[in-house]
Amino acid sequence: MKTVYINSIGSISSQKTFDNSEFLDDIISYEDNVISVVNPSYRDYISPGDSRRMSKGIKMGIVASKIALNDAGLETVDAIIIGTGMGLLKGFEKFLKALLDNNEQFLTPTSFIQSTHNTIGGQIALGLKCKGYNFTYVHDSISFESAMLDAKLMLENNEANVVLVGGVDEIGDYTAELHKLIHHIKTEKVHSTKLLKSQTKGVVYSEGANFFVLSNERQNTSYALIEAIKTYNTLGNININKVVSEFLKENNLDIETIDIVVLGNNGDITHDYFYNDLSAGIFNSTQQVYYKHLCGEFNTASSFGVWLASNILKTQKLPEAIKLNTIEASKYKTILLYNQYRGENHSLTLLHKC
């Protein structure tokens, strides 16, 4: 089977990540429980007329995908695969509000049509005039990993040469309020630098779009190669250290081979113990980093983690703001990413330097 490379990236997040010439050079700190993205100049990528008709999630997806394509010097791809946990919430909330306000009468379907989960992939395909494979995965907090795994299998088996993969989720105001009521979002505002010390239930909620051009051919722009991806719905009583050790063994690796482990700590006291067990367990002598204090938590936040790891492998730089411990690796060659949300949908992604 062929090797799969990450040839380019594009990111819109709560940091200034839309400029690929920088890598977290200017960290933005927050003190809130819901944070939005730093918006690029959408008019540089989308005409004002089209932009007015698009939801924020669509605009984020289109611009992040264009940044990734420009980074790779491409105009189109063979396939488009999107992962999204909640889809385009704002359009759906707008439709439901109109449904209630108008007593289910005289409704226009526009908001509903534009809120379906596969709208993002469809809009990107229309812009690129791409008539190839177009699929959207809605697998909660492993939606992005599902999209990446699909693309990886296509490229390994020579079913495509270039695939655009992305993870997109947007904030819906009403949905965010519901999450606060059930303590999935923290009730108090938390400073991003003190997220892991909050010792309370819930997360700091956010949104974002992270896109990657994957190929079975290496380019000068290549960031990393994807060794393996594995997901687990639930782990039951199995210790996370055992799960990760078995995953590494399956890929003929040991703990010492991992230069950096990227953990998805989000400050939720109820479920962060999975990460803490790894930090104090098999990776207690490994350099550890985290990222959700920068981008917040959302269903496809792990795509920001892959963006982060890809940049580390290419630039061989590690920003101070993401360091979780004081151990320093001498090189950055192999990176393991681990993520879970509320004790379910665990994922392991293994990246290697080109």
GIKAUR-V182713 format. One record per backbone hydrogen bond with DSSP energy under -1.0 kcal/mol. CO is the residue of the C=O (numbers start at 0). NH is the residue of the N-H. If there is no record, write none. Layout:
<<CO,NH> <CO,NH>>
//
This chain:
<<3,225> <4,214> <5,222> <5,223> <7,212> <9,210> <11,208> <12,37> <14,16> <18,21> <29,191> <31,189> <32,204> <39,41> <40,43> <41,44> <41,45> <46,50> <47,51> <50,53> <54,58> <55,59> <56,60> <57,61> <58,62> <59,63> <60,64> <61,65> <62,66> <63,67> <64,68> <65,69> <66,70> <67,71> <68,73> <78,163> <79,134> <80,165> <81,136> <82,167> <86,88> <87,91> <88,92> <89,93> <90,94> <91,95> <92,96> <93,97> <94,98> <95,99> <96,100> <97,101> <98,103> <99,102> <101,104> <108,112> <109,113> <111,114> <115,118> <117,121> <118,122> <119,123> <120,124> <121,125> <122,126> <123,127> <124,128> <124,129> <132,79> <134,81> <136,83> <138,141> <139,142> <141,145> <142,146> <143,147> <144,148> <145,149> <146,150> <147,151> <148,152> <149,153> <150,154> <151,155> <152,156> <153,158> <154,157> <155,1> <160,215> <161,77> <162,213> <163,80> <164,211> <165,82> <166,209> <168,207> <171,175> <172,176> <173,177> <174,178> <175,179> <176,180> <177,181> <178,183> <178,184> <179,182> <183,202> <189,31> <190,193> <191,194> <193,196> <194,197> <199,268> <202,185> <203,296> <204,34> <207,168> <208,11> <209,166> <210,9> <211,164> <212,6> <213,162> <214,4> <218,221> <223,5> <224,351> <227,349> <229,347> <231,345> <232,344> <234,237> <238,242> <239,243> <240,244> <241,245> <242,246> <243,247> <244,248> <245,249> <246,250> <247,252> <248,251> <253,256> <254,257> <259,335> <260,288> <261,337> <267,270> <267,271> <270,273> <271,275> <272,276> <273,277> <274,278> <275,279> <277,282> <280,283> <282,285> <286,260> <287,323> <288,262> <290,293> <290,294> <291,295> <296,205> <297,300> <299,302> <300,303> <300,304> <301,305> <302,306> <303,307> <304,308> <305,309> <306,310> <307,311> <308,312> <309,313> <310,314> <311,315> <318,321> <319,322> <321,289> <332,352> <333,258> <333,259> <334,350> <335,261> <336,348> <337,263> <338,346> <340,343> <343,340> <345,231> <346,338> <347,229> <348,336> <349,226> <349,227> <350,334> <351,224>>
//
